[in-house]
């Protein structure tokens, strides 16, 4: 059995930065460090950080006064920021810089009198955080602007944007270059992987938007595709009789889980592992000033 690894796959720069912030905060301040919401959507990452002393909460009222608090990579509404400020909580903001960029774009559009349209998945933490940052009502018959959830690619949003431009005569939005590089790269790599594989396995959490989208793309390309947390969820019947298994991982899934899937595949049948050609990623995001020393 050939196992072809997608390139790129797994952690993006925003996820690496968020995890680093929690780990370095624990090193500098000691445990516990409180994290609002899952730092990223992956239970293995969350459990690893729990074991190091991180405590995950859904709301700030669960955080004791004076405790070091981290905002997750998805971002938070402005009301949460204000609550933390009012309580004097020492906050480390692990919001992905690309998500922060979307927040700032939205604020600028609203400041210029435009009605804001957010393209994204209802209920996703990033979407709720963005809407909570902007806080704009949606009046009718005014100039509009659109922004998009970062875990949507150009392919995901282009149809909606075309429809919006047909409907509104005065509409502006970010350039396609502002779409999250990691989302686009991972989706492109899965489309290429689908040309080679008989089945595609996506390592990622069920509540990870970008991981679910990778599985959906595989299916759209006509290839049986499955989302699994790790090798323990792999069903042998998915891969038995398949000559080529494509393997990728969502942006919040660590490489160790990919290796675990390869180990389980090796228990089913002898495997030959190779990595497809693909875009190399060299982007890194700076840590907050408090943690750079």
C-alpha positions, 0 to 999 in steps of 0.5 A: 500500500502506498501512503501519500502525504499531502504537502502542506498539511497540519499546523499553520503558523497561527496554530503554532503561535497559539500553542507557543503562547500557552506553553511559554506562559506556563513557563514564565508564570507557572500553572495554572494559566487559563485559556478561554475556549479551546486554544485550537480545535484539537482535543490532543493539543488541548489535553497535552496543554491541560497536562502541563497546567493549562485550564480551559474555560468557556467564559471569563467568570470561570477565571479567578481574579488576577489569573493569567488568561489566554484568548484562543486562536479564533479570537473573541468578541469585544465584550470579552476583551472589555470584561477582561479589562474591567476585571484587570485580568492579565491577558495574552491574546493568541488570536491568529494575526490573520483573524485579527486582520479580518477584525480590523478590516471589518471595523474600518468598513463599518467606520466608513458607513458600510453595512458589513456582511460576514461570510462564514459558518454560523456558530463558529467561534471565529465568526462569533468573535468577529461579529462581536468585534464589529457589532454593527446592525445591518440597515438596508439600502446602504453601501456594503462590504464583505469579509470572510472567515479565515478558514474558508478558501477562495474556492469556498467564497467565490460563489457567494461573493459573485452573488453579492456583487450582482445584488449590490451596486456599491460593494467592497471587500478584501483582495483574494490575497487576504484569504488565509494562506494555510486554508488555501494551500491545504485545500489545493493540496487535497485536490492534487492528492485526489488525483493520486489516491483511492481513498483520503484520510483527513486527520482532524477534529470533528469541530474543526472547520478547516478539517471538515472542509478538507474531507468535503473536498476529497468527496467533491473530487469523487474520492472516498474521504474520512475525517479521523482524530487519530489512528484509533478511529481508522476502520480497516475496511476503508483502506483494504484493497486500496493501492494508494491512501492519501493522508492529510491533516487540518491546520490544528492537527499535530504531525504526531497524529499523522504518524500514528495513522501511518503506524495503524495503516502499517498494522493492516498492510505493509506501507510505502510512505512518500510525500507529494510535491507541494507548496512549502510554508515558511510563515511565522508569527511573532509572540506577544511582547511579554513572552519574547524575552 
